[in-house]
Amino acid sequence: MKDYKQFANLNIEEIEPVEVTELEKKRVQHHVLGKKKKHPVWRKFAIAAVILLGATVTTPFAFPSLASQIPFMKNIVDYTNTHLLNSNFSDLATVIEQVQSSEGISIMIENAVFDGTSVSLTYAIETDKDLGEQPYVNGHFSVKSASGYAGTSSIEKINDTTYIGIEKFTPHFDKGAPEEILVRWNPYEIRTQAEVTYKGNWQFEFKLPKLQNEVKLVHATGQLDGVQIVVSSIEQNALSTIIHYEQYVDEATIKEWPHATSDIIEVKDNLGNVYSVNGNGGFSPDEGRSFELSITIDRLHPDATSLILTPQIYYSKGSGQITNMPIMEDITVDIQ
């Protein structure tokens, strides 16, 4: 709330607003897969250090347009077609509207939601610096009592000075997700495709309630070349559906492929509806012999009685050395 007190001393009548131009949609995604202390999931993603705690700091705004637009972007979800957000995200998200400015770049978090497994948030960047077409934000997410994270993000350019971003990350809780979480986000730099880096100090802190989930225990399995997939539970809430599964790798396979992992790449129901899949990552408690993983899809069609999952296996020797990616036979899960 300190951000708004900064605005109280500004003479808005003397400030000329900046007009937002027509949206030029261009999507870009880069994936960062976090890790639990015991063993990380290795795939085609970069490994990022996480957990950096800090207090919220507010600074004055550098751009006149910000004072005349509090916040300077509204309804961010209307400007993006990313599959990272569920269809009714805006209806269920908590309004955050925190703004931080550092080194001539302002970042505003608009909304966020915690579905019991993952956190999704929308934010905007305003700056007079040239960030190019596809910048990306480096920063630390931390959640109190969480021990590891996996995440995905997307940034889109709106005009020469404005960008919108989506962050989705999954904290791991050893004792189950609490009813409310305290989230800290500390972006420390923005990098362009041309490898130009703009460092700053943006720090956010906010609380999110957990959406209420209905959990159904299931048991459906699939197996291919030394890797077994076991679908164990399905959680449904007003926003999303979370499918939890385990992966088991036999001894012979783990010796040849010490970083064999899997994804569920497609989900459809018995009615023919196909759901966009967002992987939440996972962790291994035993050096890659088993993994606990999950994916998130949209809410299920009310008349669906079963789901058909298509897993893909990544056989890797580590450091991105994936040499084989076969598709496993579909796994059918009864959801009645």
C-alpha positions as CSV (number, residue, x, y, z in Angstrom):
1,M,0.0,0.0,0.0
2,K,3.0,2.3,0.3
3,D,3.0,2.6,-3.4
4,Y,-0.3,4.4,-3.4
5,K,0.9,6.9,-0.8
6,Q,3.7,7.8,-3.2
7,F,1.0,8.8,-5.7
8,A,-0.8,11.0,-3.2
9,N,1.9,13.7,-3.4
10,L,1.8,13.8,-7.2
11,N,0.0,16.6,-9.1
12,I,-1.8,14.5,-11.6
13,E,-3.3,17.5,-13.4
14,E,0.2,18.5,-14.6
15,I,0.9,15.0,-16.0
16,E,0.2,14.2,-19.6
17,P,-0.9,10.5,-20.1
18,V,0.7,8.2,-22.6
19,E,-1.6,6.5,-25.1
20,V,-1.4,2.7,-25.5
21,T,-1.1,1.6,-29.1
22,E,-2.8,-1.5,-30.7
23,L,-1.6,-4.8,-29.5
24,E,1.0,-6.7,-31.6
25,K,0.7,-10.2,-30.3
26,K,3.8,-12.2,-30.2
27,R,4.2,-15.1,-27.7
28,V,7.4,-16.3,-26.2
29,Q,7.9,-18.8,-23.5
30,H,11.0,-19.9,-21.6
31,H,10.9,-22.6,-19.0
32,V,12.8,-22.7,-15.7
33,L,12.5,-25.9,-13.7
34,G,13.3,-25.6,-10.1
35,K,14.5,-28.3,-7.8
36,K,13.9,-29.8,-4.5
37,K,16.9,-30.2,-2.3
38,K,17.2,-33.9,-2.9
39,H,17.3,-34.2,-6.7
40,P,16.3,-31.9,-9.6
41,V,14.3,-32.8,-12.6
42,W,16.5,-32.6,-15.7
43,R,15.0,-32.0,-19.1
44,K,15.3,-29.3,-21.7
45,F,15.0,-26.6,-19.1
46,A,17.5,-24.4,-17.4
47,I,18.1,-24.9,-13.7
48,A,17.6,-21.7,-11.6
49,A,18.5,-21.0,-8.0
50,V,15.4,-20.0,-6.0
51,I,14.5,-18.8,-2.5
52,L,15.6,-15.3,-1.7
53,L,13.7,-13.5,1.0
54,G,13.4,-9.8,1.3
55,A,11.2,-7.0,2.6
56,T,9.0,-5.0,0.3
57,V,10.6,-1.7,-0.8
58,T,8.8,1.1,-2.6
59,T,10.4,3.8,-4.7
60,P,9.1,6.8,-6.6
61,F,7.8,6.5,-10.1
62,A,10.0,7.6,-13.0
63,F,7.3,7.8,-15.7
64,P,4.5,10.5,-15.8
65,S,2.1,8.1,-17.4
66,L,2.2,5.9,-14.3
67,A,0.7,8.6,-12.1
68,S,-2.2,9.1,-14.5
69,Q,-2.9,5.3,-14.8
70,I,-3.0,3.8,-11.3
71,P,-2.3,1.0,-12.0
72,F,-0.8,1.6,-15.5
73,M,-2.2,-1.6,-17.0
74,K,-5.6,-3.1,-16.3
75,N,-7.1,-6.4,-17.4
76,I,-3.8,-7.8,-18.6
77,V,-5.4,-11.2,-19.3
78,D,-7.4,-9.5,-22.2
79,Y,-4.1,-8.7,-24.0
80,T,-2.7,-12.3,-24.1
81,N,-3.6,-15.6,-25.7
82,T,-1.2,-17.6,-23.6
83,H,-2.3,-21.1,-22.5
84,L,-0.6,-20.5,-19.1
85,L,-3.8,-19.0,-17.7
86,N,-7.0,-20.9,-17.2
87,S,-10.2,-19.6,-18.9
88,N,-11.7,-18.1,-15.7
89,F,-8.5,-16.8,-14.2
90,S,-9.8,-13.2,-13.9
91,D,-12.9,-14.3,-12.0
92,L,-11.0,-16.1,-9.3
93,A,-7.7,-14.2,-9.0
94,T,-6.8,-12.0,-6.0
95,V,-6.3,-8.3,-7.0
96,I,-2.7,-7.4,-6.1
97,E,-1.9,-4.1,-7.9
98,Q,1.5,-3.6,-6.4
99,V,3.9,-1.4,-8.4
100,Q,7.7,-1.1,-8.0
101,S,10.1,1.1,-9.9
102,S,13.9,0.7,-10.1
103,E,16.5,2.1,-12.6
104,G,13.9,3.6,-14.9
105,I,11.8,0.3,-15.2
106,S,8.4,-0.1,-13.4
107,I,6.8,-3.5,-12.8
108,M,3.3,-3.9,-11.6
109,I,1.6,-7.2,-10.5
110,E,-2.1,-7.0,-11.3
111,N,-3.6,-10.3,-10.2
112,A,-2.6,-13.7,-8.8
113,V,-4.2,-17.0,-7.8
114,F,-3.1,-20.1,-5.9
115,D,-5.1,-23.2,-7.0
116,G,-3.5,-25.4,-4.2
117,T,-0.7,-26.6,-6.4
118,S,0.5,-23.7,-8.5
119,V,0.6,-19.9,-8.4
120,S,-0.3,-17.9,-11.5
121,L,0.2,-14.1,-11.7
122,T,-0.1,-11.4,-14.3
123,Y,2.2,-8.4,-14.4
124,A,3.1,-5.4,-16.6
125,I,6.4,-3.6,-17.4
126,E,6.6,0.0,-18.4
127,T,9.9,1.6,-19.4
128,D,11.6,4.0,-21.9
129,K,14.5,1.6,-22.3
130,D,14.7,-0.6,-25.4
131,L,13.9,-4.1,-24.1
132,G,13.5,-5.5,-27.6
133,E,10.8,-7.9,-28.8
134,Q,11.4,-10.8,-26.4
135,P,12.9,-9.8,-23.0
136,Y,12.8,-12.0,-20.0
137,V,12.8,-11.4,-16.3
138,N,15.2,-13.1,-14.0
139,G,14.1,-13.2,-10.4
140,H,13.4,-15.3,-7.3
141,F,10.1,-16.6,-6.1
142,S,9.8,-17.8,-2.6
143,V,6.8,-19.1,-0.6
144,K,7.0,-19.5,3.2
145,S,7.4,-23.2,4.2
146,A,8.0,-24.4,0.5
147,S,11.2,-26.3,-0.2
148,G,11.4,-26.2,-4.0
149,Y,9.9,-24.7,-7.1
150,A,9.2,-25.3,-10.8
151,G,8.1,-22.6,-13.1
152,T,7.1,-21.3,-16.6
153,S,6.8,-17.7,-17.9
154,S,5.7,-15.7,-20.9
155,I,6.2,-12.0,-21.9
156,E,4.5,-10.2,-24.7
157,K,5.2,-6.7,-26.1
158,I,2.2,-4.3,-26.2
159,N,3.9,-1.2,-27.5
160,D,7.3,0.5,-27.5
161,T,7.2,1.1,-23.7
162,T,4.9,-1.6,-22.3
163,Y,5.1,-5.4,-21.9
164,I,2.8,-7.8,-20.2
165,G,4.0,-11.0,-18.5
166,I,2.6,-14.2,-17.0
167,E,4.4,-16.2,-14.3
168,K,3.3,-19.6,-13.2
169,F,5.3,-21.6,-10.6
170,T,4.7,-24.6,-8.4
171,P,6.0,-24.6,-4.8
172,H,6.6,-27.9,-3.2
173,F,5.3,-28.4,0.4
174,D,6.6,-31.3,2.4
175,K,3.4,-31.3,4.6
176,G,0.8,-30.3,2.1
177,A,-0.3,-26.9,0.9
178,P,-1.5,-24.4,3.6
179,E,-4.8,-22.6,3.3
180,E,-2.9,-19.3,2.7
181,I,0.5,-18.6,1.4
182,L,2.9,-15.7,1.6
183,V,4.6,-15.1,-1.7
184,R,7.7,-13.0,-2.3
185,W,9.0,-12.1,-5.8
186,N,12.3,-10.4,-6.2
187,P,13.1,-9.7,-9.9
188,Y,16.7,-8.5,-10.1
189,E,17.3,-8.1,-13.9
190,I,15.6,-7.9,-17.3
191,R,17.6,-9.3,-20.2
192,T,17.0,-8.8,-23.9
193,Q,17.6,-11.2,-26.8
194,A,20.7,-9.1,-27.6
195,E,22.0,-10.0,-24.2
196,V,21.6,-6.5,-22.9
197,T,21.0,-6.6,-19.1
198,Y,19.1,-4.0,-17.1
199,K,19.6,-4.7,-13.4
200,G,17.3,-3.3,-10.7
201,N,15.7,-4.0,-7.3
202,W,12.0,-4.8,-7.5
203,Q,10.6,-6.6,-4.5
204,F,7.0,-7.8,-4.0
205,E,5.2,-9.5,-1.1
206,F,1.6,-10.6,-1.0
207,K,-0.7,-13.3,0.4
208,L,-2.9,-15.7,-1.5
209,P,-5.7,-17.9,-0.2
210,K,-5.8,-21.5,-1.5
211,L,-8.8,-22.4,-3.7
212,Q,-10.8,-25.3,-2.3
213,N,-10.1,-28.6,-4.1
214,E,-12.0,-31.8,-4.4
215,V,-9.6,-34.7,-4.5
216,K,-10.3,-38.0,-6.2
217,L,-7.8,-40.9,-5.7
218,V,-7.2,-42.9,-8.8
219,H,-4.9,-45.6,-10.0
220,A,-4.0,-45.9,-13.6
221,T,-0.6,-47.1,-15.0
222,G,1.5,-47.2,-18.2
223,Q,5.0,-48.5,-18.9
224,L,7.6,-48.2,-21.6
225,D,11.2,-49.3,-21.7
226,G,12.0,-49.3,-18.0
227,V,9.9,-46.4,-17.1
228,Q,6.5,-46.7,-15.4
229,I,3.9,-43.9,-14.9
230,V,1.3,-44.2,-12.1
231,V,-1.5,-41.6,-12.1
232,S,-2.5,-41.3,-8.4
233,S,-5.0,-38.4,-7.9
234,I,-7.0,-35.7,-9.6
235,E,-7.8,-32.4,-7.9
236,Q,-10.5,-30.2,-9.2
237,N,-11.4,-26.6,-8.1
238,A,-13.2,-23.6,-9.6
239,L,-10.2,-22.7,-11.7
240,S,-8.4,-25.8,-12.8
241,T,-7.8,-29.6,-12.7
242,I,-4.5,-30.9,-11.3
243,I,-3.4,-34.4,-12.3
244,H,-0.8,-35.9,-9.9
245,Y,1.4,-38.8,-11.1
246,E,4.5,-40.7,-10.2
247,Q,7.3,-41.9,-12.4
248,Y,9.4,-45.0,-11.6
249,V,12.6,-46.0,-13.4
250,D,14.1,-49.5,-13.1
251,E,17.8,-50.0,-12.1
252,A,19.0,-51.0,-15.5
253,T,17.5,-48.0,-17.1
254,I,18.7,-45.6,-14.5
255,K,22.3,-46.8,-15.1
256,E,22.1,-46.1,-18.8
257,W,19.9,-43.0,-18.6
258,P,20.5,-41.4,-15.1
259,H,18.2,-38.5,-15.9
260,A,15.2,-40.2,-17.5
261,T,12.1,-38.2,-17.0
262,S,8.6,-37.9,-18.4
263,D,5.9,-35.4,-19.4
264,I,2.2,-35.9,-20.0
265,I,1.9,-34.0,-23.3
266,E,-1.8,-34.4,-24.1
267,V,-5.0,-34.8,-22.2
268,K,-8.4,-35.4,-23.7
269,D,-11.7,-36.7,-22.3
270,N,-14.1,-39.4,-23.5
271,L,-16.2,-36.7,-25.2
272,G,-13.3,-35.6,-27.5
273,N,-12.4,-32.4,-25.7
274,V,-8.7,-31.7,-25.7
275,Y,-7.2,-29.7,-22.8
276,S,-4.0,-27.5,-22.9
277,V,-1.4,-29.0,-20.6
278,N,0.8,-27.0,-18.2
279,G,3.6,-29.0,-16.6
280,N,4.3,-28.3,-13.0
281,G,7.6,-30.1,-12.7
282,G,8.4,-32.4,-9.8
283,F,11.0,-33.8,-7.5
284,S,12.9,-37.0,-6.8
285,P,13.5,-38.2,-3.2
286,D,15.9,-41.0,-4.4
287,E,18.3,-39.7,-7.0
288,G,16.0,-40.2,-10.0
289,R,14.6,-43.6,-9.3
290,S,11.2,-42.1,-8.7
291,F,9.6,-38.7,-9.2
292,E,6.5,-37.0,-8.0
293,L,5.1,-34.8,-10.7
294,S,1.9,-33.0,-11.7
295,I,0.2,-31.2,-14.6
296,T,-2.5,-28.6,-14.7
297,I,-5.3,-28.4,-17.2
298,D,-8.5,-26.4,-17.4
299,R,-11.7,-27.3,-15.7
300,L,-13.2,-30.6,-17.0
301,H,-16.3,-30.8,-19.0
302,P,-19.1,-31.6,-16.6
303,D,-20.2,-34.7,-18.6
304,A,-16.7,-36.2,-19.0
305,T,-16.4,-39.6,-17.4
306,S,-12.8,-40.4,-18.2
307,L,-9.5,-38.8,-19.3
308,I,-7.0,-40.1,-21.8
309,L,-3.4,-39.1,-21.0
310,T,-0.5,-39.3,-23.5
311,P,3.0,-39.5,-21.7
312,Q,6.3,-38.9,-23.4
313,I,9.6,-40.2,-22.0
314,Y,12.9,-38.3,-22.1
315,Y,15.9,-40.6,-22.0
316,S,18.9,-38.4,-21.0
317,K,22.4,-38.7,-19.7
318,G,22.2,-35.2,-18.2
319,S,23.1,-31.6,-19.2
320,G,20.5,-31.6,-22.0
321,Q,21.8,-34.8,-23.6
322,I,18.4,-36.1,-24.5
323,T,18.8,-38.8,-27.2
324,N,15.4,-40.5,-27.2
325,M,11.9,-39.2,-26.7
326,P,9.4,-42.0,-27.3
327,I,5.6,-41.7,-26.8
328,M,4.0,-44.1,-24.3
329,E,0.7,-45.7,-25.0
330,D,-2.3,-43.7,-23.7
331,I,-3.3,-44.1,-20.1
332,T,-7.1,-44.0,-19.4
333,V,-8.3,-42.6,-16.1
334,D,-11.8,-43.1,-14.8
335,I,-13.0,-39.8,-13.2
336,Q,-16.6,-40.8,-12.2
